Amino acid sequence: MKEVDYIVVGCGLASISFCEKLYKNGHSFVVFDDCSQQSSLVAAGLYNPVVLKRFTEVWKAKKQLSIALPVYEGIEKRLGIKIDYQLQILRLFASTEEQNLWFSATDKPSLESYLSTTIIKNSNINVDAPLGFGEVLQAGRLDTETLITYYKKFLKEKESLRNEVFVYENLSINDLEVSYNNVKAKKVVFAEGFGIKNNPFFKDIPLNGTKGEVLTIKAPDLKIDFAIKSSVFIIPLGQDNYVVGSTYNWTDKSNNPTEEAKEELTSKLKAFIKCDFEVVDHVAGIRPTVKDRRPLIGAHKDHQNIYVLNGLGTRGVMIAPYVANELYDFIENNAELDKEIDFRRFTS
């Protein structure tokens, strides 16, 4: 029987952020992952402190960035990888009204450090942007696929990863500990993303799930080294490859890419990109979304050693380390959970 402090179920952004907190504080743990949830893997990975549709600040943007970026830097150094890339994000202006709204937003104290007051003129003949761009500051891209791939290697080397389906019925619980197959632990944290819908301990939490699809294209003539946000995002990956996304589907809960989404993305891209491109990859995943766009964190009502870490939605790169900190302090330091992220906010 292997004895650890924690069992963690899932290996996406939420789980990795929580494991980092455990690792840095000397706690032992085992991660169970069956690779069924793809939202972290198919994420574009942008971290951006501004909601670019409405020109408003992302919820707790400053705090989230101050926690997240050092976490990713620490992982880079320890694992010898590069995952965090500074990236210029430009918001394409579709009208003079949008320009005016942008300048109004730059006057807001919460946004002045994130929005440039200088309009960037377009000089690329393959981009249709006669009104130019607004530049988002303090933004970047996290290579989530490289992060997850190398973090799993790190866990395997520590003999802390089990690539298998977690069978909930095999979990035995008492007030002092839990046991699962040949692992005994003090606590369990479920960080399964949309997979939580199959979890009998937390199946009733109000997680909606929103399917997102993204394309990878090859566009040799485009030659941009910055991300553009218009009706869709286009994000450079290097070697003339770009990510284009994303779609939002609230009814389809499969991980299967669809022709409808592909057509939607290519059609919106062609509205502002004026060169040929080839679709070289197309992936889909279910984002763990919540109606009030806040995470779902907390302890099971009947079992105080079972916890949930979920509901990161579309901004997992920024939110994950912040909520991992919050849950860790709640468990280990008896800190109060922020009511905005406590999943019990939905219970009467």
Secondary structure, DSSP 8 states (H G I E B T S, - for coil): -EEEEEEEE--SHHHHHHHHHHHHTT--EEEE--S---HHHH---EE-SEETTTTEE-TTHHHHHHHHHHHHHHHHHHHT---EEE--EEEE-SSHHHHHHHHHHHTSTTTTTTB-SS-B----TTB--TT-EEEESS-EEE-HHHHHHHHHHHHHHTT-EE-S---GGGEEE-SS-EEETTEEEEEEEE--GGGGGG-TTTTTS-B--EEEEEEEEE-TTT---SEEESSSEEEEEETTEEEEE---BSS-------HHHHHHHHHHHHTTB-S--EEEEEEEEEE--BTTS--EEEE-SS-TTEEEEE--TT-HHHHHHHHHHHHHHHHHS-----TTTBGGGG--
